[in-house]
């Protein structure tokens, strides 16, 4: 079983930065892509960013491209989301996620259904 624990959320003002971290355990971390998702009240969960097993490929939602950066440290089993120039519309519960075993290797899934394992989420609130 995969365990994911997020940290780093908080309340910030528009234009500020936050760094979210996710610690993973339970399977070989370096064999899989990892993703960050978010869900605002009344909205569906959406993909924010994803990173391939070795960090060689990344994906960003159009709404965060150029402001967010995803990275990973396979030696520490962690994945990080650096969020700059935050906007009120970035307010959401942010989740770290690991994909189904089907996606081991050089996949970079970006759709929610590909991810079987989820953290509890960390709240990010951006005030205007």
N, C-alpha and C positions, 0 to 999 in steps of 0.2 A: 504494500500500500504506500502511496505517496503522500507525504505531509508537506504542506506549504504554509508558511507563516509570513505575512506581510507586516511591514512597519514603515513609519515615516510620514503618515498622513497628518493633516492638521488644518488650521484655519489661517489663511493668508489673505493679503490684499491683491487686487489685480496688478499684474506686472511682477509679482514676486516669484520666487522659485521654491520648489520642493523636490526632495529626492526620496523616492520609494524604494524599499528593498524587500526582497523575498528570499527567505531561506528554505531550501528544499532538502528533503531526506526521504529515504525509503526505496530508491532505485538509483541506477547509474545515471546521475544527472547529466553527464556530458554526452549522452547518447540521443538526447531529445531536444527539439526546439522548446522554447518557452514563450509564454504570451502574457500580456497585460490587457485586461478588459476593464470596462467601467459601466456602471449602471446608475443613472439618475432616477429620482422618483418619477413614476409614471412612464418611464422609458424602458425599452428592451436593453439587455446587456449588449454592449458593442465592443468590438475589437479596437484597441488603442495602438498596440505595437506588438511585434513578435520578433524573435531572434532565433536563428538556426543553431544547431548543436555546437558549432565551433565559433559562433559569432560572425561568420563570414557573410551572412545575408541577414538583412533586416527588413521589416515591413512597418509602415506607419499609416494610420488613418489620415485622410486628407486634412482633417480638422486639427491635427497636432503636428503635422510634418513641418520641420524647421524649428519647432519649439521643444519637442520632447526627444530624448535619446535613450534607447534601450541598450543595455550592455549586460555581460555575464562574466562571472569568474568561476570557471569549472573546478578550480582547485578548492574554492570555498563553497561550492554548491549554492551560489547566490546569483540572482538576476536583479538588475537595478533599472529604475525608470527615473531619469533626470527630467524634471519638468520646469521649463523656463517660460517667462512671459505669460504667466497663468492668467486665464480669463474667467469671468464668472460662469461661463458656460462649461468650464471644465469641472465644475462642482459635481461630484458623484462619489459613489463607493467604488473603490478601485480594487480589482482582484488580480492576483497572480494565478496563472494556470499552467498545467502540464498536460500534454496531449495523450491520447490513447496510445497503448503499446503498438498499435498498427502503424503509427507515424514515427517509429524509431528510425534514426538515420537522418538523411539529408532532406527531410521534408520541412516545409515552413507553412504549416497550416495557419490560416487567419480567421476561420469561421468557428463560431462558438461550439458547434456540435463535435468538432474534432477534439475538444478538450474534456477529459474525464475527471481531472483532479483540480480542485479549486481551494484557494485559501479562504479565510473568513472575511477578508476585505479590510481595507483601511479607508477611512473617510477623508476626502479632500474637499474643503469648502473655500471658495474664492469669493471674497466680498468686493464689491465695486467701489 
